[in-house]
């Protein structure tokens, strides 16, 4: 597994507005090119907070990342 890649994607989504929009609109394109196992890709795309923390993402950071999905799905921006 590439915990480093998972952490980079989460951090990038939290810090970069354009990447955040890409991961919301075209998640498979956003994670393309990163060395990810299928379960890592799935957790990132689904916004799986528990899965992300089990992969080594700080719990508070994982919660913030998953919050992006909740805002997007609620129609906020």
Residue frames relative to the residue before (quaternion, step in Angstrom):
aa qw qx qy qz dx dy dz
X 1.0000 0.0000 0.0000 0.0000 0.00 0.00 0.00
X 0.3010 -0.7502 0.5646 0.1670 3.52 -1.16 0.61
X 0.1609 -0.8163 0.5515 0.0604 3.54 0.21 1.29
X 0.6021 0.5693 -0.3564 0.4317 3.56 1.09 -0.69
X 0.6618 0.4998 -0.3069 0.4669 3.60 0.92 -0.86
X 0.6247 0.5289 -0.3400 0.4631 3.59 0.99 -0.81
X 0.6676 0.5062 -0.2945 0.4597 3.58 0.90 -0.93
X 0.6415 0.5252 -0.3198 0.4587 3.57 1.00 -0.81
X 0.6678 0.4994 -0.3057 0.4596 3.58 0.91 -0.88
X 0.6493 0.5088 -0.3171 0.4680 3.58 0.92 -0.88
X 0.6705 0.4937 -0.2996 0.4658 3.60 0.85 -0.95
X 0.6629 0.5132 -0.3074 0.4502 3.55 0.90 -0.91
X 0.6487 0.5160 -0.3191 0.4594 3.59 0.98 -0.82
X 0.6811 0.4840 -0.2873 0.4684 3.57 1.05 -0.73
X 0.7531 0.4226 -0.2045 0.4610 3.58 1.09 -0.68
X 0.7842 0.3179 -0.1476 0.5121 3.60 1.02 -0.76
X 0.4194 -0.7451 0.4667 0.2262 3.54 -0.50 1.21
X 0.6649 0.5081 -0.3161 0.4470 3.60 0.91 -0.84
X 0.6611 0.4879 -0.3076 0.4798 3.58 0.97 -0.83
X 0.6078 0.5502 -0.3417 0.4596 3.57 1.05 -0.79
X 0.6594 0.4947 -0.3098 0.4738 3.61 0.91 -0.86
X 0.6446 0.5232 -0.3206 0.4561 3.58 1.00 -0.81
X 0.6864 0.4780 -0.3001 0.4587 3.59 0.86 -0.88
X 0.6397 0.5007 -0.3280 0.4822 3.59 1.16 -0.48
X 0.7572 0.4093 -0.2041 0.4663 3.58 0.91 -0.95
X 0.8035 0.0462 0.0234 0.5930 3.57 0.96 -0.90
X 0.1127 -0.8683 0.4782 0.0686 3.58 0.59 1.16
X 0.6536 0.5100 -0.3389 0.4448 3.61 0.93 -0.74
X 0.6256 0.5123 -0.3331 0.4850 3.58 1.08 -0.65
X 0.6429 0.5510 -0.3224 0.4232 3.58 0.99 -0.84
X 0.7635 0.3666 -0.2069 0.4898 3.60 0.93 -0.80
X 0.4281 0.6954 -0.4666 0.3397 3.58 1.29 -0.04
X 0.7689 0.3426 -0.2637 0.4710 3.54 -0.98 0.82
X 0.6144 0.4857 -0.3517 0.5128 3.57 1.28 -0.15
X 0.4499 -0.6798 0.5144 0.2663 3.56 -1.09 0.75
X 0.1817 0.8050 -0.5307 0.1934 3.56 0.09 1.34
X 0.4104 -0.6404 0.5884 0.2743 3.50 -1.23 0.65
X 0.6647 -0.5174 0.3462 0.4130 3.63 -1.13 0.48
X 0.6726 0.4912 -0.3149 0.4552 3.62 0.94 -0.80
X 0.6141 0.5274 -0.3485 0.4725 3.60 1.13 -0.57
X 0.6445 0.5147 -0.3079 0.4743 3.54 0.94 -0.94
X 0.6597 0.5223 -0.3042 0.4466 3.57 0.92 -0.89
X 0.6655 0.5009 -0.3039 0.4624 3.58 0.92 -0.88
X 0.6506 0.5131 -0.3131 0.4641 3.58 1.00 -0.80
X 0.7119 0.4640 -0.2595 0.4588 3.56 0.84 -0.98
X 0.7101 0.4461 -0.2586 0.4794 3.59 1.03 -0.76
X 0.3665 -0.7162 0.5081 0.3076 3.57 1.18 -0.43
X 0.2387 0.7969 -0.5055 0.2289 3.55 1.00 0.96
X 0.2979 -0.8057 0.4891 0.1514 3.56 -0.04 1.33
X 0.6753 0.4843 -0.2992 0.4689 3.60 0.83 -0.93
X 0.6517 0.5229 -0.3099 0.4537 3.56 0.93 -0.90
X 0.6622 0.5057 -0.3051 0.4613 3.56 0.96 -0.84
X 0.6662 0.4816 -0.3164 0.4735 3.58 0.92 -0.80
X 0.6285 0.5209 -0.3371 0.4691 3.59 1.06 -0.64
X 0.6717 0.4710 -0.2850 0.4958 3.58 1.23 -0.44
X 0.6759 -0.5410 0.2766 0.4171 3.55 1.28 0.21
X 0.4761 0.6401 -0.4659 0.3829 3.58 1.23 0.08
X 0.5517 -0.6083 0.4625 0.3342 3.56 -0.97 0.91
X 0.5511 -0.6555 0.3936 0.3342 3.63 -0.79 0.94
X 0.6596 0.4971 -0.3191 0.4648 3.62 0.93 -0.78
X 0.6464 0.5084 -0.3096 0.4774 3.57 1.03 -0.81
X 0.6375 0.5169 -0.3257 0.4694 3.60 0.97 -0.82
X 0.6413 0.5239 -0.3207 0.4598 3.58 0.99 -0.82
X 0.6506 0.5047 -0.3151 0.4720 3.60 0.96 -0.81
X 0.6380 0.5289 -0.3181 0.4605 3.58 1.00 -0.87
X 0.6757 0.4839 -0.2888 0.4754 3.58 0.85 -0.97
X 0.5911 0.5817 -0.3520 0.4339 3.58 1.11 -0.64
X 0.5761 0.5767 -0.3767 0.4401 3.59 1.13 -0.57
X 0.6620 0.5042 -0.3003 0.4662 3.57 1.00 -0.82
X 0.6382 0.5247 -0.3311 0.4557 3.57 0.99 -0.78
X 0.6512 0.5059 -0.3135 0.4708 3.58 0.95 -0.85
X 0.6670 0.5114 -0.2991 0.4519 3.56 0.90 -0.97
X 0.7092 0.4628 -0.2671 0.4598 3.58 0.85 -0.92
X 0.6474 0.5029 -0.3152 0.4782 3.57 1.22 -0.46
X 0.5680 -0.6208 0.3725 0.3915 3.57 1.29 -0.08
X 0.5237 0.6108 -0.4258 0.4140 3.57 1.26 0.17
X 0.2646 -0.7818 0.5362 0.1768 3.53 -1.17 0.00
